[in-house]
């Protein structure tokens, strides 16, 4: 589903403050914001939600939104009316505030664009997490300040959300971090902050820690190899790769990283020795010698008081354990911890102008937070507008601080920017338009802030062909093609597909299928001889190429004049739209039999429904438009034929439809390394849809980098690609590949 975002203008007006504060929220949460306005608070500030996103543009008959313009200019000076995409009336050369909807611009990501809106003074504040703060620090001409923090009720006075610590047995004979080498380690899980990212960031500074820049391995595998070489045994659960085949292979290769887990064979959640407290159980009861976790869980594990939580009974003996500090010294766990890095709190980020009169804004936010938490369960606006949660809802005023300074104070910038050593690996994605380049660059910044490596880089070429040549010449690593071009491009440019799009809620590829009426008796291909057929348009994979390949491959028609032979096999007549166009029939052959059964709209499903045909060759995506109680699939891919329900299209079809695929050169980086960044980005955003949307429209352009209809990405199996090549080779002889 396409997500459109807007600015909700929250006007806070009191007896002594006329400033209007604007908070940036997604359009789907507008109703939630309006509900928030109905909440009574002690503050006299009035709130108003206006569903009108705005951008800056200079007076012109037509204008284009560009990131460069947004980054360069400082706010708008006037508002104008937009009619039919034009600025109405006089157009002096100054900046105007233009409603995005009127200008025909759509927004498809929240956090990144909201930061730009705040930087431009179109909004005043936005809820952020530390990764968003990092993105903010890299926006040109920014003057962001963090002016309120979101904390927990357990630790309302803590400086940071949590502090990363090393816990060891007190008698462990180590006096510096180098001596951790060869020990048994316990971790919270892969890719997690205190148990993985922070230890990796700090340990890689040590000369004794293995290097992670071997070009023969992906960045992630370099990390796993380093951990498995440095520690004797470990427990690091989770999905090490978004590709399950790679995940399984790595866990077999580096099995010692799962040896201390409760279920070493699974090495995944749930596991009694994973997570913050699980790492401590691993240390205390499963042979671990060092654990990486956070302070609050250490205190809870040993029954020690922390924040507002009093001491409690615990079967664990705190006197047997200590914190290991960065200088090699030890501190008893009863005492104040020595932390080597921390994760900052989430909070509210604004431009510097909001600091002039912070009190009304701060009081209103705090009162709303209290009112929202008092309602159980909390209302939608509590999380979707203010960014609070059931765990983090204590709003604290802090001294306004620049996000770069805030991150540096916690040593968190270093964690985000953690590299793998020179030369740093990158994956270069080739695109063919300015819009695609802008989207790619935004994707790259976002992915980097979320610790997705290798770093994504963007290369622009004039055309798809130029991109394919560029990959072949090692100027870039990935280029995209659609449908059967994947086989053609692979052959011509010596490339191979690495990953492709998948569709629907189940994230499956699409298939070319044959649909028949339940009342019919067809069970095998020979039964269709002499019958009537309905097809998707000429040139389509599902309507022409897949059934044509099948008929030729089964010897039911010969490859000469193969399109005309469709009419010979389906002698009752067919509907193959556009078959009579000059570019599809340059010889001017009589193809009337292939148009004989076409309904008024030339659509294959209409052809089947209105009894113009006995079988329809369509995409599995079209099945939702048919009544399953009246139709079934004919399983042409099964040796014995047969029929099946629509739900089983993945096993009852003609062939998989090649979706948009990304190709790489055979002798460049490994497929695992190339695919890791886009697959990891897709996996992350599948769970956090409010952060960024890589599918759907982008600046009113369709199918930018990814198709609008895509819902995920998946690695391309060799077996599927071999089938695409076989289909391509067969139908090439027909001259239509």
Order of alpha helices (4+ residues) and beta strands (2+ residues): beta-beta-alpha-beta-alpha-beta-beta-beta-alpha-alpha-beta-alpha-beta-beta-beta-alpha-alpha-beta-alpha-alpha-beta-alpha-beta-beta-beta-beta-alpha-alpha-beta-alpha-alpha-beta-alpha-beta-alpha-beta-alpha-beta-beta-beta-alpha-alpha-beta-alpha-beta-beta-beta-beta-beta-alpha-beta-alpha
